[in-house]
Amino acid sequence: MLGRAPTREERRLAWGLGLLAFVALLLAERAVGFVRDEGIYFAAAESYANWFRLLFQAPTTALTDTAIVRAYDINHEHPVLMKQLFGLSQLLFHETLGWLRPATALRLPALLLSASVPPLLFLLGSALYGRAAGLFAALSFLLVPRHAFNAELACFDLPVVAMWLLVVYAFWRALEDVRWGFWSGLLFGLALATKHNALFLPFVLAPFALWRAWTESAHQPAAREGLGRFVGVFSATALLYALLFVAQGPEGFVRKFFLLSPHVLLFVAMGGSAAWVLLGLYRTHAPTARALLPLAAFAVAGPVLFYLHWPYLWHHPVERAAWYLAFHAHHEHYPWFYLGELLRAPPFPLAYVLVKTALTVPTSLFAPMVTGWLAVVGRALLSLSSRTRAWVQPPSLSEALVAVNAVASLLIISHPQVPHFGGVKHWIPSMAFLGLLAGAAVVRGCNALLERLRAHRPTLPAWALQAPVFALLMLPALVGLVRVFPYGTGFYSELAGGVPGAASLGMQRQFWSSHVTGVLPWINANAKPGARVYFHEVTGYSVRDYQRNGMLRPDIQAVWSPFEADLVAYQYHQEFRYQEFEIWQAFGTRTPVTGLYVDETPHIIVYQRPGA
């Protein structure tokens, strides 16, 4: 049912799922090491929190560009919503109340947003496919080990999954409830403030809004005319901005984009014109206006909230926003080991994302994901021909919305020129929607089997079949999650042959340096007082965080070369193999003293200088 509101029972179940997910993540968080990105995000969060302190103490000083840049220049290549929340959480729950250790307090906002993904999947899945399908999607999402690992981190990858889901959910509800049209704009602005992935959302959702408006306005000449005016407003605005850009050149366009410039006045005129057109259209034909409202909300509320949330933009909005966009448009490429080949620069293999997904999602969950998506696509293709149209029910707009979002992130990252690194974290938004399609496929299979069984047992309840099937499909994922925890970046599925099989295939064994926690207890117990340790690939920020969170002895000294070190914790990466040779040369030995071996596959290897 399009845009259906949840029932009271569904809302209660959603709250229960969210609470269950949050408690599980909170209890498991302490065991998860600090990834490289967290080190800089922790530091940035504390810097931003200090700015908020200054804002309350001396607002005039805090609002100057000098004070803002001093606080916000660190990690200004990413929006700051999550880092601000990290910093304020640490300020409240660690520094003020003393309830949580620093790392847990910093991670808390990310844990809350990560925990919101299962209930959102349940609400959307229940409305589209029934409660059983929604429940399967909700329960299975965090059982994927790499999803669970990313959910524990003070990073942006799971929060933007939650925001992506929220925006799509709000957009879907807006097709039947005008209030959600306004909410969709606000949520899109918050999504932009979370991570740059959200920039693609309007391109994914706009075709659905326009198609809905087109079909609703059929046989309604006044509504069709209003649709034309609405499209005309945004087309004319885009054309005028393009002319300004060509006439002024890139540098001039940015330099002349200030508060009272034609550029800003054009934006205001666009928003006012869109509102005027929509108001008239709502009076003429409300369904058409409802379909278009989210697009206007995206266009107006998105940029405004993005600007307001980020103090770094306040004094030089266009110049600094342009730098931010350019940074991600030309992101550096990190070496990545894939099927025995070290990928260093584009073009990257077109099948990389599909293969990586198949090798890292538990097979019992990946198979219904593929089946569910192919079922929607197959029905869509069959419904195009008059010969086969009667065989199937064409996908609804809601099903098409889920199916497109299920591949949007996958297709974006699959482009051969897009940097390929970070495991699966860059396309997890698609995985959430694939989980919905998996739930639908599993429930369809259960229902088909149930019909056969009821021929002999007419009173057999659906749950009596669904529960064991769900358990059978989710159990391998749970076993894999427990088996590899807390080393989530090293998980590989049954198709890869597990962790050892992936190593034999020539896949990246682990990344982000968080697996060093597997050898910290040995270092704490065996390193001499004041020992110098080269934590290969672990940043100075992370070493500091391990020490202040009680995970590493405070007397341990981090050094940045094996030639200076008494101990080396070497991270096994194909691109760093030459550094292991340097360690052998510096220490005069090739024999490690201990290490972290996941399913007997080396991830972290510790070398000790003889006599140290």
N, C-alpha and C positions, 0 to 999 in steps of 0.2 A: 504494500500500500504506500503510495507516494506521500512522503512527508508526515507519516504517522507519528503522533506523540506517544511516548511510552506509557504503559499502564502503571498504576501505583506499585503493583507487585514487581514489575520489571525494574522500576527505579530502585526498589529496595534490594533486589538481587544485584543490580549494578553497584550500589554502595557497598554491598557485601564483598563483591569481587574486587573492588578497589581497595577496600581495607585489607583483604587477604593478601593482595599483591604487595601493598605497602609494607605490611608486617614482615612478609617473607624477604623483601628486598632489604629492609632495615636490619633484620637479624643476620643476613648474609654479608652485609656491606663491609664489615671490619676485616674480613679475610681477603678482600680484593685489593690488589696492589694499585699504586698510583701510576696511571699511564702518563706518557710524556706531555700530552696536551693539558692534563689536569694541573701539572706544575705551574704553567704559565697562567692558567685560568684561576688557580688559587691565589696567585700573586696579584692578578688583575682584580679579582673580587675584593681582596683586602684593600687595595688602593681605591677602588670605587666606594667601599664602605667608609673609608677615611674622608672622602669627599662629602658624603652625606653628613658625617660628623661636622665638617666645616660649614656645610650649608645651614645647619641648625645653630651653630655658634657664631658664624660671621657670614650671613647670606650675601652681602654685597661683595665680599672678597671671593666667595665660592663661585659666584656667577660670572666672574671675569674669565676671559678666554685663557689667560695664563694659568689660573688655578685649575680650570677644566682640563687643559692639555696636560698639566703636571699629573693629574690623577688618571686621566683616561687615555693618555698616549700609549700605555702598555696594552698590547693586544688589540689595537684599534682596527685590525683587519676583520673583526667579527662584531656583530651587534652585541648589545650589552645587557639585554633583559635578564638572561639567565645568570650572568656573572654578577649583576647587581643583587639578584635574589640570593646567590651563593654568599656574597659578602654580608648582606643584612642578616641572613640566617646565622652565619658564624658570629656576628656581632651580638645577636640576641641569645642564641642557645649555647654558645661556648663562653664568650667573653663576659656577658652580663649575667646569665643564669647559671652557667657552669654545668649544664645538664649533659652536654655531648662533647666528645673529643673534637679537636679542630676539623679533622677530615670529615667526620660524620655530619657535623653542622654545615660544612660547606656543600656536602653532597645532598643534603636533605631536600632542597627544592627539586632537584633532578629526580630523586626517588619518588616524590609525590607526583610529578608529571608522568614519569614512567609507569607508575601504578595506575594512572588514569586510562592507559591504553586498553587493558582488558575490559573495563566497564563500557568504554565507548564502543568497542567491538561488539559487545553483547547487545547494547541498545540498538545499534544499526543492524546487526545481524538478526536480532529478534524481529524487528520491523519488516525486514526484507524476506527472510527465509524461515522464520520461526525461532522459538527460544532455544531449541536443541542446537540448531546451527550456530546461533549467536554464542551459546555456551561453549561449544567446541572451539570456535575462534578465540574466545576470551581465554580459555584455560590453556590452549596450546601455544599461544603467542610467546609467553615467557618461559615455556619449556624448551624453546629453541636455544641452545646454549649460548650462541653468540648474541642473541637478543638479550638474554638474561645478563650477560656480562656487561653489555653497553648500558643496560638499565641501572647499573650500580654506580655509574661514573658521573662526576660533576662536569659533564660535557653537554653537547647540544643535540646529539644524534637521536636519542630517544625522546627528549622534549619536543623536537620538531616533528617526530612521528605523531605525538599526541596533538600538536597544533594542526598538523595536516588533517588528521582525522576530525578534529573539532571543526575546522573550516568546511570540510566536505559534508559533515553532519549538519552544520548550520545551513549550508547551501541547499541541501536536500530538504530540510524542514522549511526553508524559506519558500519553496515552490508551492506550499499550501498555507503558510502562516507568515504574514507580512512582517511581524516582529522579528522573525529570524533573519529576514533580509538585512536589517540593521545590525543584528548581532554578527552576521557573517563578515561585515566590513570591519568591525572591531576586532574580531578574532583573526582576520587576515592581517591586520596591523600588528597584532601580537605575534603572529607567526613570522612576519618579516623581522620583528625584533628578536626572534629566537635564532634563526639561521637562514642563510641565503637560499636554501632549497625552496622556501616558500615563494620565491620570485616566479616559479613555474606554475603556481596554482591557478592564476587567472587564465593562462593558456590552456590548462586542462579543463577548467570549468566553463569558460566562456562558450564553447560550442554547444554545451548542454543547455545553457541559459537561452541562447539564441534559437536553438531548435525548439525548445519548449515554448518560447514566445511566438515563434512562427506557426507552430501547430495550434496553439491556443487562439491565435488571431485569425485562423482560417474562417472564411465567411463573415468576418467582422472588418469591413473596410476601414472604419475609424481606428480600430486597434492596429491594423496592419500599417496604416499611415503613421500612427504614433511610434510603432517599432522602427519605421524608416527614419523618423526624426531622431530617435534615440541613437541609432547607429550613425546617423549623420553628425550628431554632436561630437561623438568620439572620433569619427573619421576626420572631421574638419580640424579638431584639436591636434590630432596626430600630424596632419598635413602642415598646419601652421608651425608646430614645433620643428618639423623637418626642415621647413623653409628657413626658420631662424638659425637652425644648426648649420645649414649650408651657407647662409649669408654671412654668419659671424665666425664660422670655423669652430673647431672643438674648443680651443682655448678661449676665444671670445664668447662663445655660448656659455661656458661655465663662469667666466669672469663677470658677465653682465646679468647673471641670474641671481638677483638680490631681491629684498623684500618688496620694493615698489617698482620692480621691473615689469616689462611686458610679459615676461615668462610667467611670473607669479599671477599677474592679472588674467592671463590666459587660463591658468589652472583654476582660478576662482570662477571665471566665466564658464568653464567646462562644468564645474560642480553645480553652479546655479542653473545653467541650462538643462542639465540632466535632471535636476530636481523638478524644474518646471515641467519638463516633458513627462516625467513619471507621474507627477500629480495629476496632470490632465488625462493621462492614460489610465490612471487608477479609477478616475471618475467614469471613463468611457468603458473600460474592460479590465477589471481587477486582475484576473489570472495572467494576462499578458504583462501587466505592470509588476506583479509579484515575481515573474520569471526574470525580469530585467533588473530589479532592485539590487540583488547581490553584486552585479557588475558595477553599478554606480557606487555602491558602498565600498567595493574593493578599490576603485579608482580614487575615491576621495579620502576615506578613512585610513586606507593602507599607508600612503605616503605621509599623511599628517601624524599618525601614531608613530611611524618609524622615526620621523624627525623629533617628535616630542620625547621619545623614550631615551634618546642618545644625546646627552649634553655635549659630546664632542662635535656634534653637527650644528649646535645652536648658533655659533658665530660665523661659520663658513659651511653652510649646509651642502651646497651643490658641489663645491670643490672637494670636500672630504667624502661625500657620498660617491662621487665619481671615482675617487681613488679606491674606495672600498669595492666598487663593482669591477674596476679594472684589475684589482688584485686577484679576484676570483676568476675573472675571465682569462687570466694568464697565470694560473696557479702553477707552482713548480711541480715537477714530476719526481717522485721518490722511487728508487729501485724496488722492484717487486718480483719475487720468484714465482713462476707460474709454469707448471708442466715442464720443468727442467730448463726453462729459459728465464734469464734475468731481464725483465722488462725495464728499460731505462728511459725510453723516450717514445713518443707516438710515431707511427700509428700502432695502436694496441689491438690485440685480437678481437674481432667482432663478437666472438662467442664467449669472451671472458666472463661477463656477468652471469650468463646462464650456467656455464660450467661451474663457476665459483659457488653459485647458489646451490646447484645440485650436490656439490661436494661438501657443503657446510650445513645444510638443513637436514635434520633426521629424515631418512627416506620414507618412513611411515607417515610423515607430515607433508613431505615434498610431493609425493605421488598424488594425494587428493588435491593439493594446490593446482598441479598441472591439469588434472582431470576436471576440476571445477572450472578453470579458465577456458579450457578447450571446449567444454560443454556450451558455455555462453557464446563463444566465437562460432562454434559449429552451428548452433541454432540461428545465429545472425546470418551466416552465409547461406544456409538452407532456405531461410525466409526470403532471400533476395530473388529466388527463381519461382516462377509460377508453377513449375512442375513439382517442386519439393516443398512449397510453402505450407501445404496442408499437413505435412508430416510432423511439423514442429510448432511450438508456440514461440513467436518472435520474442527476443529479450525485451523486457520493459526498459524504460528510461533509467530506472533505479539500478537494474542489473547492468546496463551498459556503463553507468557511472562507476560502479564498483570495478567492472572489468577493465576500464580504461585506467583508473587509478592503480589497479593491480600491476600494470606494466609501465606506468609513466616514469617512475624513478629508474626502473631497469633500463628503459630505452635511452634516457638521458645519459646515464653513465656508460652505456654500451657504445656510445659514439667513439670511434678510434682516436680522436684528438683529446678526449676528456681524460684527465689524470686517473689512473687506475691504482689505487692503494687503499689501505685501511680496511681490508677484509670486505665485509658486507655492509658496513655501517652507513654507507652513503645511499643505499637503496632500501633501507628498512621501511620507509613509508609504503613502498609497494608490497612488502611482505605482510603488512597488516591486512591489506585488502585481499591478498592471496589467501590469507587465513580465513577470511569470510567465505570465499569461494570454496575452500577446502571443507569448511563446515557444511555448506550447502550440498556438496557432492557426497559427503559421508552420510548425511541425513537422507538424501535421496536413495542411496544404496541400502540403508537400513529400512526405509519404507518399502522398497521393492521386496526385500527379504521378509519383512513383516507380513506382507500380503500373502506370501506363500505359507508362512508359519500359521497364520490365522485360519487357513483352510482346515487345520487340524485342531488349533486352540484359539477359538474366536475371541476369547476374553484376554488374550495376551496383551499387556500394556506395552506401549512403545518404549518406555524407559527400560523395560526388562531386556530389550535387545540393544538399545542405544548405549546403555551404561557399559556393558562388557566390550562393545566395539570401540567406544571412545577410549576405554582403558587400554585395550590392545594396541591402538594406534599411538597413544601418548606414552605408553610405558618405555619404548626404546628411547624416546627423547628425554624422559626423566632419568633413565639410567645413564645416558650419555652426559646429561647435565651434572649429575652427581659425580660421575667418574672423572670428569675433567675439571670440576670446580676446584679452585677459583681461577683457573687458567683458560678462560673462555676464548681467547684469540687463537688457541691451539686446537680447537675442536674441529673434527672432520667426521663426515657421515659414513654410513655403511657403504655407500657407493664408492667412497674413496678408500675403503678398507680401514677406516678409523685413522687415528693419529699416525701409527706406523705406515699404513698404506699411503697416506698423503705424503709422508717423507719420501717414500720410494717413488711416488709419482713426480716428485720435484716441486712440491707446493711450499709456500711460505709457512714455516713451522709455527711461528708466533711473531708478535710485533708489539710495539708501544711500550716495551720494557717493564711491564707490570709483573711479569713472571719472576722477577728477581726476589719477590717475597718468599719463594720456595727455598732460597739459600740463606736468607737473612738470619734465621735461628742458628745455623751452623756458624756463620760469621760472628754473631754475638757471643757464641759459646767458645770459639776457638781463636779468634783474632787477639793478638797481644794488645796491651793497653796502648792507645794512641796509634793503632795500626793504620797504615795508608792503604786505601782500597780504591782500585780503579773499577767503578761500577759502569762497565761498558754500556753505552746507550742510555744510561739513566742520567737525567739532567741534574744539575745542582739544586734546582727547585725541589725535585722529588727526593733527593737525599735529605734535604732540610726537612721535608714533610715526614719522611720516615722517622727521623730523629725526634721531631717534636710530637709525634703521635705514639712514641714509645715502641716503635718497631725496629729501631736500630740504635745501638749504643751511642750515647752522645760524644764519646771520646774518639770514635772512628773518624778518620780524616779522608775525605774524598779527594782523589788526585785524578789527573786527566790523561795519563799515559801509563802503560805497563812498565816502562823503564823507571818510573818513580814509585811504583807500588810494591807493597808486601803481599797483597792478595789481588786477584782479578776475578770478577764475576762476569764471564764472557757470555754475551747473548748470541745464540746460534742463529746467524743470518747468512745466507749465501753471499750477499754483497760484502760481508765483513770477514770472509774467510782469511784474507791476507792479514787481518789484524790478529787472528789466532796464531799465525806464523810469527808475528812480532812478539807475541806473549811467550812463545816457546824460546825465541831468541833471548828475550830479556830475562827469563827465569832459568834458562838452561835445562828445561824439562818439558816433556810433552804429556806428563801424567797428571790428570786432575786429582784433587783431593776429595771433591764431592761435586754434586750437581743436582739439578732438577731434571728428572726423566719422567715424562708423561707417557705412560704405556711403553716404557723402555726407550722412548725417543728423546734424545738430548735436547733440552731447551736452554738451560743455563748451565755453564760449566765453570767450576771454581778452580783456579790455579793458585798455588802458594809458592812464594819464593823460598828455596831451600834455606833453612835456618831462620826464617822470619817468624 
